[in-house]
Amino acid sequence: MTTNIFNICPTCMHLSVCVLTDSKEKVWSCSDYEEAQTPPTPKPTLTKEHERTLELV
Amino acid sequence: MTLTQDVKKPAKPNAKGMVENVLEQFNSAANQINLHPSIRKILSITNNEIIVNFPVKMDNGEVEIFQGYRVQHNNALGPYKGGLRYHPTVDIDAARALAMWMTWKTSLAGLPYGGGKGGIQIDPSKYSKSELERITRRFTFALADNIGPEHDIPAPDVNTNDQTMAWIADTYMSTRPPAERSANQHVVTGKPAGSGGLEGRDRATGFGVFLTIKFWAEQHNQELKGKSFIVQGFGNVGYWAAHFLETEGAKMVGVQDAYGSLYNQNGINVENLFSYTKTNKGSLVGYSAAEDISKDDFFSLDCDICIPAALGNQITADNAHLIQAKLIAEGANGPTNVEGEKVLLERGITIIPDILCNSGGVIASYFEWLQNRNGELWNMDDVIDKLERKMRSSYEKVSHYAKKENLDMRTAAYCIAIERIEKAYIQRGIFP
């Protein structure tokens, strides 16, 4: 399992303005944390890779 | 390999923070009580670490594989207890430390619980609500009997909430035989009030912070009326702590949230400020009845009580000498680091440690678990009353121990927590 430095600041909606801390690289708990709400990336609807077409012979 | 020395530090040599703090605190208390070396070995390592990879169908029909985990540190005193977080950065080392922290917290609070922690490596904002539901349900299914109402009881954490808990409870209960489903409702805590949740859970942590301050004041024959306090963080913990302090006549003179810091020597009305933030996108900035101050000046404000209730590593060697408060009540987890604490204690400032001060939340979780287990529905007054009695008992134990052994409150709290677990192991022995 890949381990990363645990940090919740990058996904917080207050990241760019937050004055609570300058050390925004190792915050694992914060009562003011609110996840930035980015709209889910629209995912393409799956289509069949190969569609059978009838060939008239 | 035999572990009889101090618990080994994490592999990252430069990683200073919560993990190292927890281990230093454990070692300090373990040395203080001369913890049995065998039990030290047991407590220095987690019991179980479960990693699950599970598939979930997305809204567009595609299947994604997710990785979730559950770390179970120790269950000598009862079922594992701890939160589940959904976040893209997952550090198993931090999860181990958090699970360990829960073991101390539940032990200190006198609860019949151990410690655990878990989550899924996921950015919830990238998924729709229905996808999150399926992810949660499949995760619950993947964990299977690794969780259970008498074995491991998850709760909300970062990016999980009462809705998440309701999905987990519903999924888990659905896997039980029909006649047993209702009997498994207490598999998680933090459920919505209408689904077995507890009235008053939202204010329990903040109320607990207030109570420990109240007990400290009583112990020193002081009244809270007229006392000034500052609070960092105006979210769930900070707001409720301030609310209850204000009802006792204390005066909030400073407050800080993610957006800014306010100060008014004559006091800032908590309810008015809270109402203002509701109309100002959750921010206290621009509140007219107080002045804006620099974030760097916040912790040096003139006050009697300082309540860091937001995040960790706030009071350090750099600013501990500037603190004017006579009491620090740690509403957040790890707000005072080891170097900062040393300075504060040398200056004669009392610290009510986090594992005592903010334990109101986990005690309320216990009440919710009991409520479900007993088939009861408690009202707010019952909850508040029981919470006060439980917190008073914990506070008095810590205070008494600290005085008797001439220790600071944090070391005393850890000693009590670890001794309780040590006693359990000594009485029960090790199977076989």
Interface residues (C-beta under 8 A of the other chain):
Chain A: M1 T3 N4 I5 F6 N7 I8 P10 T11 C12 H14 V17 C18 V19 L20 T21 S23 K26 V27 W28 S29 C30 S31 D32 Y33 E34 E35 A36 Q37 T38 P40 T41 K43 P44 T45 L46
Chain B: A15 G17 M18 I51 M58 D59 N60 G61 E62 Q67 Y69 H87 P88 T89 V90 D91 I92 D93 A94 L98 D123 P124 S125 K126 Y127 S128 E131 V158 N159 Q232 G233 F234 G235 N236 V237 G238 Q256 D257 A258 Y259 G260 S261 G282 K295 A309 A310 L311 G312 N313 Q314 G331 A332 N333 G334
